[in-house]
């Protein structure tokens, strides 16, 4: 706000009236108004500074969004807690008299299947059938392709016997492993899998370890 400083300057002027009379003195007061300098508004930021700030904000946003390096199509919440929209895997099977329940499912294409349990030595494995032909991860010590993915261990391995989600492992009248549809998210305890047409993202919600699986590639995280 501007404030006016008022300075009163008194000037005395002597006027002589007539030739013979005593000089008559008149006092004339002159008032002069002086304005105080206005306060300067802060200078606007330079364009370069604004650009830097915007870039910093954008970088922070990207970091918060997260994501799996090398797997841009992986489920957005991969590595985090069990999503609110997850549902339990419906097919649970035990081998013989074992109390351990194996949660089993396959994708609609049948190319990817997963088996998991919460035993003392837990299992969380997913097989990618196409790797049996492509030998994407090479041949193992047993002379067969590495096509079964150890989700918790973060590596591919051989699987010479049919996996538990294969019907041939169970009696003829046994229920088949459920088919999890595209767009669904399922879990067995802390283990989560999100099934999409582009691939399957599986992870342990406690450790954050997991893998993005698709027909031609696997990315562990």
The 8 nearest C-alpha neighbors of each residue, nearest first, counted from 0:
[[1, 2, 37, 38, 3, 35, 36, 39],
 [2, 0, 37, 3, 35, 36, 34, 38],
 [1, 3, 35, 4, 0, 34, 37, 36],
 [4, 2, 34, 35, 5, 33, 1, 32],
 [3, 5, 33, 34, 35, 6, 2, 32],
 [6, 4, 32, 33, 3, 7, 31, 30],
 [5, 7, 31, 8, 32, 4, 30, 33],
 [8, 6, 30, 31, 9, 5, 29, 28],
 [7, 9, 29, 30, 6, 10, 28, 31],
 [10, 8, 28, 29, 7, 11, 27, 30],
 [11, 9, 28, 27, 12, 8, 29, 26],
 [10, 12, 26, 27, 9, 13, 25, 28],
 [13, 11, 26, 25, 14, 10, 27, 24],
 [12, 14, 24, 25, 11, 15, 23, 26],
 [13, 15, 24, 23, 12, 16, 25, 22],
 [14, 16, 22, 23, 17, 13, 24, 21],
 [15, 17, 22, 23, 14, 18, 20, 21],
 [18, 16, 19, 20, 15, 22, 21, 23],
 [19, 17, 20, 16, 15, 21, 22, 23],
 [18, 20, 17, 21, 16, 22, 15, 23],
 [21, 19, 17, 18, 22, 16, 23, 15],
 [22, 20, 23, 19, 15, 16, 17, 18],
 [21, 23, 15, 20, 24, 16, 14, 13],
 [24, 22, 15, 14, 21, 16, 25, 13],
 [23, 25, 13, 14, 22, 26, 12, 15],
 [24, 26, 13, 12, 27, 23, 14, 11],
 [27, 25, 11, 12, 28, 24, 10, 13],
 [26, 28, 11, 10, 25, 29, 12, 9],
 [29, 27, 9, 10, 30, 26, 8, 11],
 [28, 30, 8, 9, 27, 10, 31, 7],
 [29, 31, 7, 8, 28, 32, 6, 9],
 [32, 30, 6, 7, 33, 29, 5, 8],
 [33, 31, 5, 6, 34, 4, 30, 3],
 [32, 34, 4, 5, 3, 31, 35, 6],
 [35, 33, 3, 4, 36, 32, 2, 1],
 [34, 36, 3, 2, 4, 37, 33, 1],
 [35, 37, 34, 38, 1, 2, 39, 3],
 [38, 36, 1, 39, 35, 0, 2, 34],
 [37, 39, 40, 36, 0, 1, 35, 41],
 [40, 38, 37, 41, 42, 36, 0, 1],
 [39, 41, 42, 38, 43, 37, 0, 44],
 [42, 40, 43, 39, 44, 38, 45, 37],
 [41, 43, 40, 44, 39, 45, 46, 38],
 [44, 42, 41, 45, 40, 46, 49, 48],
 [45, 43, 48, 46, 49, 42, 47, 41],
 [44, 46, 48, 47, 43, 49, 50, 42],
 [47, 45, 49, 48, 50, 44, 51, 43],
 [46, 48, 50, 45, 49, 51, 44, 52],
 [49, 47, 51, 45, 50, 46, 44, 52],
 [48, 50, 46, 52, 47, 51, 53, 44],
 [49, 51, 47, 53, 48, 52, 54, 46],
 [50, 52, 54, 48, 49, 53, 55, 47],
 [53, 51, 55, 49, 54, 50, 48, 56],
 [52, 54, 50, 56, 55, 51, 57, 49],
 [53, 55, 57, 51, 56, 52, 50, 58],
 [56, 54, 52, 58, 53, 57, 51, 59],
 [57, 55, 53, 59, 54, 58, 60, 52],
 [56, 58, 54, 60, 59, 55, 53, 61],
 [59, 57, 55, 61, 60, 56, 54, 62],
 [58, 60, 62, 56, 57, 61, 55, 63],
 [61, 59, 57, 63, 58, 62, 56, 64],
 [60, 62, 64, 58, 63, 59, 57, 65],
 [61, 63, 59, 65, 64, 60, 58, 66],
 [64, 62, 60, 65, 61, 59, 58, 66],
 [65, 63, 61, 62, 60, 66, 75, 59],
 [64, 66, 62, 63, 61, 67, 75, 76],
 [67, 65, 75, 68, 64, 71, 73, 77],
 [66, 68, 70, 69, 71, 73, 220, 65],
 [69, 67, 70, 66, 71, 220, 218, 65],
 [68, 70, 67, 71, 218, 72, 66, 73],
 [69, 71, 67, 72, 68, 73, 218, 211],
 [70, 72, 73, 69, 67, 66, 68, 74],
 [73, 71, 70, 74, 197, 198, 75, 67],
 [74, 72, 70, 71, 200, 211, 75, 67],
 [73, 75, 77, 76, 200, 72, 193, 199],
 [76, 74, 77, 73, 66, 65, 64, 72],
 [77, 75, 74, 79, 78, 82, 80, 66],
 [78, 76, 74, 79, 75, 202, 200, 73],
 [79, 77, 207, 202, 204, 208, 76, 209],
 [78, 80, 204, 77, 76, 207, 81, 205],
 [81, 79, 204, 82, 78, 205, 76, 189],
 [80, 82, 204, 83, 191, 79, 189, 85],
 [83, 81, 84, 85, 80, 76, 184, 79],
 [82, 84, 85, 81, 86, 80, 184, 185],
 [83, 85, 82, 86, 184, 183, 185, 81],
 [86, 84, 184, 185, 82, 83, 186, 81],
 [85, 87, 185, 186, 184, 88, 84, 183],
 [88, 86, 186, 185, 187, 89, 85, 188],
 [87, 89, 185, 186, 90, 187, 102, 86],
 [90, 88, 87, 91, 177, 102, 103, 104],
 [89, 91, 103, 176, 102, 88, 177, 92],
 [92, 90, 102, 101, 100, 89, 103, 93],
 [93, 91, 101, 100, 90, 102, 94, 103],
 [92, 94, 100, 99, 97, 101, 95, 98],
 [93, 95, 97, 96, 92, 99, 100, 98],
 [96, 94, 97, 93, 98, 92, 99, 169],
 [97, 95, 94, 98, 93, 99, 100, 92],
 [96, 98, 99, 95, 94, 93, 100, 92],
 [99, 97, 100, 96, 93, 94, 95, 118],
 [100, 98, 97, 93, 118, 101, 116, 117],
 [101, 99, 93, 92, 91, 116, 98, 102],
 [100, 102, 116, 92, 91, 115, 93, 103],
 [101, 103, 91, 115, 114, 90, 88, 116],
 [104, 102, 114, 164, 176, 90, 113, 101],
 [105, 103, 177, 176, 113, 178, 112, 164],
 [104, 106, 112, 178, 109, 111, 179, 177],
 [105, 107, 109, 108, 178, 179, 111, 112],
 [108, 106, 109, 178, 180, 105, 179, 181],
 [109, 107, 110, 106, 111, 105, 196, 178],
 [110, 108, 106, 107, 111, 105, 112, 128],
 [109, 111, 128, 108, 127, 129, 106, 112],
 [112, 110, 127, 126, 109, 106, 105, 128],
 [111, 113, 105, 126, 125, 104, 106, 164],
 [114, 112, 125, 104, 124, 103, 126, 105],
 [115, 113, 103, 124, 102, 123, 125, 164],
 [114, 116, 123, 122, 102, 101, 124, 113],
 [115, 117, 101, 122, 121, 118, 100, 102],
 [116, 118, 121, 119, 122, 115, 99, 120],
 [119, 117, 121, 120, 116, 99, 122, 100],
 [120, 118, 121, 117, 116, 122, 99, 98],
 [119, 121, 118, 122, 117, 116, 123, 99],
 [122, 120, 118, 117, 116, 119, 123, 115],
 [121, 123, 115, 116, 124, 120, 117, 114],
 [122, 124, 115, 150, 114, 151, 149, 116],
 [125, 123, 149, 148, 114, 150, 113, 122],
 [126, 124, 113, 148, 112, 147, 114, 127],
 [125, 127, 147, 112, 111, 146, 148, 128],
 [128, 126, 111, 129, 146, 110, 130, 147],
 [127, 129, 110, 130, 131, 126, 111, 146],
 [128, 130, 131, 127, 132, 214, 133, 110],
 [131, 129, 133, 134, 146, 132, 128, 135],
 [132, 130, 129, 144, 134, 128, 146, 133],
 [131, 133, 130, 134, 129, 128, 144, 135],
 [132, 134, 130, 135, 131, 129, 215, 136],
 [135, 133, 137, 130, 136, 144, 131, 132],
 [134, 136, 133, 130, 137, 215, 216, 145],
 [137, 135, 134, 145, 138, 155, 144, 146],
 [136, 138, 134, 135, 144, 145, 139, 143],
 [137, 139, 144, 143, 142, 145, 134, 136],
 [140, 138, 142, 141, 143, 145, 144, 157],
 [141, 139, 142, 138, 143, 157, 144, 145],
 [142, 140, 139, 143, 157, 138, 159, 144],
 [141, 143, 139, 140, 138, 144, 157, 145],
 [142, 144, 138, 141, 139, 157, 145, 159],
 [145, 143, 138, 134, 131, 137, 146, 157],
 [144, 146, 157, 156, 136, 155, 138, 147],
 [145, 147, 130, 127, 144, 126, 131, 157],
 [148, 146, 126, 156, 155, 125, 145, 157],
 [147, 149, 155, 125, 124, 150, 126, 154],
 [150, 148, 124, 152, 154, 153, 151, 155],
 [149, 151, 153, 209, 152, 124, 123, 148],
 [152, 150, 153, 149, 208, 123, 209, 203],
 [153, 151, 149, 150, 154, 208, 148, 155],
 [152, 154, 150, 149, 151, 219, 209, 155],
 [153, 155, 149, 152, 148, 156, 150, 219],
 [156, 154, 148, 147, 145, 149, 146, 136],
 [157, 155, 145, 147, 148, 146, 158, 154],
 [156, 158, 145, 144, 147, 146, 139, 159],
 [159, 157, 160, 147, 156, 146, 145, 161],
 [158, 160, 157, 161, 143, 141, 162, 144],
 [161, 159, 158, 162, 168, 163, 157, 165],
 [160, 162, 165, 168, 163, 159, 167, 158],
 [163, 161, 164, 165, 160, 168, 158, 114],
 [164, 162, 165, 168, 114, 161, 103, 166],
 [163, 165, 103, 162, 176, 104, 114, 166],
 [164, 166, 163, 167, 162, 168, 161, 176],
 [167, 165, 168, 169, 175, 164, 176, 163],
 [168, 166, 165, 169, 161, 170, 171, 163],
 [167, 169, 166, 165, 163, 161, 170, 162],
 [170, 168, 167, 166, 173, 171, 165, 163],
 [169, 171, 173, 172, 168, 167, 166, 174],
 [172, 170, 173, 169, 166, 167, 174, 168],
 [171, 173, 170, 174, 169, 175, 166, 167],
 [174, 172, 170, 171, 169, 175, 166, 92],
 [173, 175, 172, 176, 90, 166, 177, 171],
 [176, 174, 166, 177, 173, 164, 90, 165],
 [177, 175, 104, 103, 164, 90, 178, 105],
 [178, 176, 104, 90, 175, 179, 105, 89],
 [177, 179, 105, 106, 104, 107, 180, 176],
 [180, 178, 106, 177, 105, 104, 183, 181],
 [179, 181, 183, 107, 178, 182, 106, 194],
 [182, 180, 195, 194, 183, 196, 179, 107],
 [181, 183, 195, 194, 180, 184, 193, 196],
 [184, 182, 181, 194, 180, 193, 185, 179],
 [183, 185, 193, 85, 192, 194, 86, 84],
 [186, 184, 86, 85, 87, 192, 88, 191],
 [185, 187, 191, 87, 190, 88, 86, 188],
 [186, 188, 190, 87, 88, 189, 102, 191],
 [187, 189, 190, 186, 117, 191, 87, 116],
 [190, 188, 204, 203, 187, 205, 191, 81],
 [191, 189, 203, 187, 186, 188, 202, 204],
 [190, 192, 186, 202, 201, 185, 203, 189],
 [193, 191, 201, 185, 200, 184, 186, 194],
 [192, 194, 184, 200, 199, 183, 201, 185],
 [195, 193, 199, 181, 183, 182, 184, 192],
 [196, 194, 181, 198, 182, 197, 199, 193],
 [195, 197, 198, 181, 194, 182, 199, 107],
 [198, 196, 195, 213, 72, 199, 194, 214],
 [199, 197, 213, 195, 196, 212, 194, 200],
 [198, 200, 194, 212, 193, 195, 211, 213],
 [199, 201, 211, 193, 192, 73, 210, 74],
 [202, 200, 192, 209, 191, 210, 193, 199],
 [209, 203, 201, 191, 208, 78, 190, 204],
 [202, 204, 190, 207, 205, 208, 206, 189],
 [203, 205, 80, 189, 207, 79, 206, 81],
 [206, 204, 203, 207, 189, 80, 79, 208],
 [205, 207, 208, 203, 204, 78, 202, 151],
 [206, 208, 78, 204, 203, 205, 79, 202],
 [209, 207, 206, 202, 203, 220, 151, 78],
 [202, 208, 210, 150, 220, 201, 219, 203],
 [211, 209, 219, 218, 201, 220, 200, 150],
 [210, 212, 200, 218, 217, 199, 73, 219],
 [213, 211, 217, 199, 198, 210, 200, 216],
 [214, 212, 198, 216, 215, 217, 199, 197],
 [213, 215, 216, 129, 127, 212, 198, 110],
 [214, 216, 213, 217, 129, 135, 130, 212],
 [215, 217, 213, 214, 212, 218, 135, 211],
 [218, 216, 212, 211, 213, 219, 210, 215],
 [217, 219, 211, 210, 220, 70, 212, 216],
 [220, 218, 210, 153, 209, 211, 217, 154],
 [219, 209, 208, 210, 218, 67, 153, 207]]
